[in-house]
Amino acid sequence: MNIEININGQPSNAAYIGWSPQPSTIRLTAAQATPVNVLLKSISGIATGSVVFLTARNSQPVTSLPLTIPADGTSINFYVAGQTASTGDQDTIIVATDAATGVEYGRTTLMVRIRKNANTLTINERDRFLSAMTKFNLSQGTPNYTDFLIMHNNDANTEIHTTSRTPRCSFLAWHRAFILDLERQLQKFDPSVSLPYWKFDEPAPNVFTADFMGAARSTGSLMFNASNPLVNWTVEGKIGVIRKPIFNVQTSSASDPQVGALNESDTIALGADYLTFSSSMEQNPHGAAHESFSTGPITDITKATQDPIFFLLHANVDRLWALWQHVNDRYDISDINTYPIQGAFIKGKGTHKAGDYIDDTMWPWNGISSTTDPGSTRPPSAPGGQFPQTVFASTPSAKPVLWEMIDYQGYSAKTKPNGFDYDMIIFNDQNVMV
């Protein structure tokens, strides 16, 4: 007897999930005389990942799920959600056994793919990430790493950051999309990779090493071991990374000596409404983390993406927003405390620019620039193409709308998960804790 288990439409034995419940199906591949009673469970695999099951998206999760599979091969539905994070690709195993005898009828593998603290990655997780980053950096495909430099350069600055001339409410949402795009580019080279975060409010001695993000030298030029793929990091034809911390990377958190740096609890307490939280956070801890180095592109917002640490820094910025959302229950996209600028931009009306309204499509993935739309406030080009689409997560769309980046775990009926999660931020739906 053969049983087929399908996880969210992904290929058998090649599925990826996070904490959010994912719609799944099970069926017999050949008709039987009578229905089959099975027990679904997650078993110990070659690593650490495990899952729980739900009969409905908002039901209580269980570690084993009894199901009766129709004899005619019709699929029945259930949900699966991550319980513990994987450390290796396809290290989580779901088996379907006879409910009475325990005889195995079928199995499938998957990965509970979660963004983790860069300082606590296993060597294998770290090296897979570094390899994918370097492959993308050196690739000549479309998009390529140069597109990510242009997306975050001086021309783009007033689109994506608050400046003296342009306040930007979209700062957090835009950067969430930006780093998710980068993560999906990496997953084209290795689907098991997720973007780690640099938790900059505590020491990260395992991050600033010659085996990982580079060991600082007095000249500012970083040292990488020969086995570290970043030894070949190339930007505009030049190999190497310049970065000089002004804090002790072994014992201290990042800190701008002029303003200090807020710790995690202080950051979450910045305010319970988005506008207060976002505007404060953009300056500190975000700005303070950038300015905790005295040399290198990471200190210059318009050049910061030249340094791969940028993406770990912004993964933590995004994690802090996600944590703030979790603490304050800020997922309802119609609530101005979740996001204050409702509606869509209309030329000649309103006090905000295109890209700040919750129903606006997002640059550059929408293809709109001041060149294609004369008089537009968008930057002069729209590099990188449309947003990469995946089976695992059907959002955001190819031309993402800002609201698609807010409810990233997919709590409301209107939204679906973006396909990423953070290690310490659980999914909580109607008192269901995973």
ABEGO torsion letter per residue (X at the ends): XBBBBBBGGBBBGABBBBABBBBBBBBBABBBABBBBBBBBBBBBABABBBBBBABAABBBBABBBBBBBAAGBBBBBBBBBABBBABBGABBBBBBBAAAGBBABBBBBBBBBBBBAAABBAAAAAAAAAAAAAAAABABOBBAAAAAAAABAAAAAAABBBAABBBAAAAAAAAAAAAAAAAAAAAABAABBBBBBBAABBBAAABBAABAEBBBAAGBBBBBAABAAAABBBGGBBEBBBBBABBAAABBBBBAAAEBBBAAAAAAAEABAAAAAAAAAAOAAAAAAAABABEAAABAAAAAABAAAAAAAAAAAAAAAAAAAAAGBABAABAAABABBEBBBBGBEABBBGABAABBBOAAAGBBAAABBGBABBABBBGEBBBBBAABAOBBABBBAAAAABAAGABAABBBAGBBBAABBBBBGGBBX
